[in-house]
Amino acid sequence: MRRIALSVMALAVAGLGLTACSGGDRWCEHDATDQVVADSYCEKNTPGYEWEDDSSSSHSTKTKKKKKH
């Protein structure tokens, strides 16, 4: 019984550690094309590649309509 409890506790701690390190869902993209690439590009700080996440995944730009006078 004690061994089971320790196993469950170890899994819980490991799971919390993984979620804390990941900081949420993120992926590496080529900046110019927004193409998802291997994480190694961002991990190596390769120029032209950056981390993206759910909060910045909407790359929508709003354009203001010009009013005609």
Backbone as JSON Lines, residues from 0, in Angstrom:
{"i":0,"aa":"M","n":[0.82,-1.19,0.0],"ca":[0.0,0.0,0.0],"c":[0.87,1.27,0.0]}
{"i":1,"aa":"R","n":[1.95,1.24,0.79],"ca":[2.82,2.39,0.87],"c":[3.51,2.64,-0.47]}
{"i":2,"aa":"R","n":[3.87,1.57,-1.15],"ca":[4.53,1.68,-2.45],"c":[3.59,2.32,-3.48]}
{"i":3,"aa":"I","n":[2.32,1.98,-3.42],"ca":[1.34,2.56,-4.35],"c":[1.19,4.05,-4.08]}
{"i":4,"aa":"A","n":[1.1,4.41,-2.82],"ca":[0.95,5.82,-2.46],"c":[2.15,6.63,-2.92]}
{"i":5,"aa":"L","n":[3.34,6.09,-2.75],"ca":[4.55,6.79,-3.2],"c":[4.59,6.93,-4.72]}
{"i":6,"aa":"S","n":[4.12,5.89,-5.4],"ca":[4.09,5.94,-6.87],"c":[3.12,7.02,-7.35]}
{"i":7,"aa":"V","n":[1.96,7.07,-6.74],"ca":[0.96,8.07,-7.12],"c":[1.49,9.47,-6.84]}
{"i":8,"aa":"M","n":[2.13,9.65,-5.71],"ca":[2.68,10.96,-5.36],"c":[3.78,11.36,-6.34]}
{"i":9,"aa":"A","n":[4.63,10.42,-6.71],"ca":[5.72,10.71,-7.64],"c":[5.16,11.12,-9.01]}
{"i":10,"aa":"L","n":[4.12,10.44,-9.46],"ca":[3.5,10.79,-10.75],"c":[2.87,12.18,-10.7]}
{"i":11,"aa":"A","n":[2.24,12.49,-9.58],"ca":[1.62,13.81,-9.44],"c":[2.67,14.91,-9.47]}
{"i":12,"aa":"V","n":[3.76,14.72,-8.76],"ca":[4.83,15.72,-8.74],"c":[5.45,15.86,-10.12]}
{"i":13,"aa":"A","n":[5.67,14.76,-10.8],"ca":[6.23,14.81,-12.15],"c":[5.3,15.53,-13.11]}
{"i":14,"aa":"G","n":[4.01,15.27,-13.0],"ca":[3.04,15.94,-13.87],"c":[3.0,17.43,-13.63]}
{"i":15,"aa":"L","n":[3.05,17.84,-12.37],"ca":[3.06,19.27,-12.06],"c":[4.34,19.92,-12.55]}
{"i":16,"aa":"G","n":[5.44,19.23,-12.46],"ca":[6.71,19.77,-12.94],"c":[6.7,19.99,-14.44]}
{"i":17,"aa":"L","n":[6.1,19.07,-15.16],"ca":[6.05,19.21,-16.62],"c":[5.17,20.38,-17.03]}
{"i":18,"aa":"T","n":[4.03,20.56,-16.37],"ca":[3.16,21.66,-16.75],"c":[3.75,23.0,-16.35]}
{"i":19,"aa":"A","n":[4.49,23.04,-15.25],"ca":[5.1,24.29,-14.83],"c":[6.21,24.71,-15.79]}
{"i":20,"aa":"C","n":[6.95,23.76,-16.31],"ca":[8.05,24.08,-17.22],"c":[7.55,24.48,-18.6]}
{"i":21,"aa":"S","n":[6.45,23.91,-19.03],"ca":[5.98,24.17,-20.38],"c":[5.38,25.56,-20.52]}
{"i":22,"aa":"G","n":[4.8,26.1,-19.44],"ca":[4.22,27.42,-19.51],"c":[3.03,27.48,-20.45]}
{"i":23,"aa":"G","n":[2.38,26.37,-20.7],"ca":[1.25,26.33,-21.61],"c":[1.64,25.74,-22.94]}
{"i":24,"aa":"D","n":[0.71,25.77,-23.86],"ca":[0.99,25.25,-25.19],"c":[1.75,26.29,-25.99]}
{"i":25,"aa":"R","n":[2.89,25.9,-26.49],"ca":[3.67,26.79,-27.36],"c":[4.38,25.96,-28.41]}
{"i":26,"aa":"W","n":[4.76,26.61,-29.46],"ca":[5.43,25.96,-30.57],"c":[6.36,26.95,-31.22]}
{"i":27,"aa":"C","n":[7.25,26.45,-32.04],"ca":[8.23,27.29,-32.73],"c":[7.75,27.52,-34.17]}
{"i":28,"aa":"E","n":[7.84,28.79,-34.61],"ca":[7.42,29.14,-35.97],"c":[8.5,29.95,-36.66]}
{"i":29,"aa":"H","n":[8.56,29.79,-37.99],"ca":[9.37,30.68,-38.82],"c":[8.62,32.0,-38.87]}
{"i":30,"aa":"D","n":[9.29,33.07,-38.48],"ca":[8.63,34.36,-38.31],"c":[8.0,34.89,-39.59]}
{"i":31,"aa":"A","n":[8.69,34.8,-40.7],"ca":[8.19,35.38,-41.95],"c":[7.01,34.62,-42.53]}
{"i":32,"aa":"T","n":[6.99,33.29,-42.36],"ca":[5.96,32.49,-43.0],"c":[4.93,31.92,-42.03]}
{"i":33,"aa":"D","n":[5.18,32.05,-40.72],"ca":[4.32,31.47,-39.68],"c":[4.18,29.95,-39.84]}
{"i":34,"aa":"Q","n":[5.18,29.33,-40.42],"ca":[5.18,27.87,-40.57],"c":[5.74,27.25,-39.3]}
{"i":35,"aa":"V","n":[5.03,26.26,-38.75],"ca":[5.48,25.57,-37.55],"c":[6.68,24.7,-37.91]}
{"i":36,"aa":"V","n":[7.74,24.82,-37.11],"ca":[8.98,24.07,-37.35],"c":[9.37,23.35,-36.06]}
{"i":37,"aa":"A","n":[10.45,22.6,-36.1],"ca":[10.93,21.88,-34.93],"c":[11.33,22.87,-33.83]}
{"i":38,"aa":"D","n":[11.05,22.51,-32.59],"ca":[11.37,23.36,-31.44],"c":[12.85,23.69,-31.36]}
{"i":39,"aa":"S","n":[13.7,22.87,-31.94],"ca":[15.14,23.08,-31.84],"c":[15.57,24.43,-32.42]}
{"i":40,"aa":"Y","n":[14.84,24.95,-33.42],"ca":[15.19,26.25,-33.99],"c":[15.07,27.35,-32.94]}
{"i":41,"aa":"C","n":[13.98,27.34,-32.17],"ca":[13.79,28.36,-31.14],"c":[14.68,28.1,-29.93]}
{"i":42,"aa":"E","n":[14.91,26.83,-29.62],"ca":[15.78,26.51,-28.48],"c":[17.21,26.99,-28.72]}
{"i":43,"aa":"K","n":[17.63,27.01,-29.99],"ca":[18.98,27.46,-30.34],"c":[19.01,28.96,-30.64]}
{"i":44,"aa":"N","n":[17.84,29.64,-30.47],"ca":[17.73,31.08,-30.76],"c":[18.15,31.41,-32.19]}
{"i":45,"aa":"T","n":[17.74,30.57,-33.13],"ca":[18.05,30.79,-34.53],"c":[17.32,32.04,-35.03]}
{"i":46,"aa":"P","n":[18.03,32.98,-35.66],"ca":[17.38,34.19,-36.18],"c":[16.25,33.83,-37.15]}
{"i":47,"aa":"G","n":[15.12,34.53,-37.02],"ca":[13.99,34.31,-37.91],"c":[12.97,33.32,-37.37]}
{"i":48,"aa":"Y","n":[13.23,32.77,-36.2],"ca":[12.31,31.81,-35.58],"c":[11.94,32.3,-34.19]}
{"i":49,"aa":"E","n":[10.67,32.1,-33.81],"ca":[10.25,32.54,-32.49],"c":[9.18,31.63,-31.91]}
{"i":50,"aa":"W","n":[9.09,31.63,-30.59],"ca":[8.07,30.85,-29.9],"c":[6.72,31.53,-30.08]}
{"i":51,"aa":"E","n":[5.71,30.75,-30.31],"ca":[4.33,31.23,-30.39],"c":[3.51,30.45,-29.37]}
{"i":52,"aa":"D","n":[2.46,31.08,-28.86],"ca":[1.56,30.38,-27.96],"c":[0.13,30.77,-28.26]}
{"i":53,"aa":"D","n":[-0.79,30.22,-27.49],"ca":[-2.2,30.46,-27.76],"c":[-2.57,31.93,-27.68]}
{"i":54,"aa":"S","n":[-1.94,32.69,-26.8],"ca":[-2.3,34.09,-26.64],"c":[-1.85,34.95,-27.81]}
{"i":55,"aa":"S","n":[-0.81,34.55,-28.52],"ca":[-0.33,35.35,-29.64],"c":[-0.56,34.67,-30.98]}
{"i":56,"aa":"S","n":[-1.4,33.64,-31.0],"ca":[-1.59,32.9,-32.25],"c":[-2.47,33.65,-33.24]}
{"i":57,"aa":"S","n":[-3.23,34.64,-32.77],"ca":[-4.05,35.39,-33.69],"c":[-3.25,36.58,-34.2]}
{"i":58,"aa":"H","n":[-2.74,36.44,-35.4],"ca":[-1.9,37.47,-35.99],"c":[-2.74,38.42,-36.83]}
{"i":59,"aa":"S","n":[-3.97,38.68,-36.37],"ca":[-4.84,39.52,-37.16],"c":[-4.45,40.98,-36.98]}
{"i":60,"aa":"T","n":[-4.46,41.68,-38.07],"ca":[-4.2,43.1,-38.02],"c":[-5.45,43.8,-38.5]}
{"i":61,"aa":"K","n":[-5.86,44.78,-37.75],"ca":[-7.06,45.52,-38.11],"c":[-6.66,46.75,-38.91]}
{"i":62,"aa":"T","n":[-7.34,46.95,-39.99],"ca":[-7.08,48.14,-40.79],"c":[-8.26,49.08,-40.64]}
{"i":63,"aa":"K","n":[-7.96,50.33,-40.51],"ca":[-9.03,51.33,-40.37],"c":[-9.5,51.73,-41.75]}
{"i":64,"aa":"K","n":[-10.8,51.82,-41.89],"ca":[-11.35,52.27,-43.15],"c":[-11.32,53.79,-43.18]}
{"i":65,"aa":"K","n":[-10.91,54.3,-44.31],"ca":[-10.86,55.74,-44.44],"c":[-12.25,56.26,-44.75]}
{"i":66,"aa":"K","n":[-12.6,57.32,-44.05],"ca":[-13.9,57.94,-44.29],"c":[-13.78,58.96,-45.41]}
{"i":67,"aa":"K","n":[-14.74,58.9,-46.29],"ca":[-14.77,59.88,-47.36],"c":[-15.54,61.09,-46.88]}
{"i":68,"aa":"H","n":[-15.01,62.26,-47.11],"ca":[-15.66,63.5,-46.68],"c":[-16.47,64.07,-47.78]}
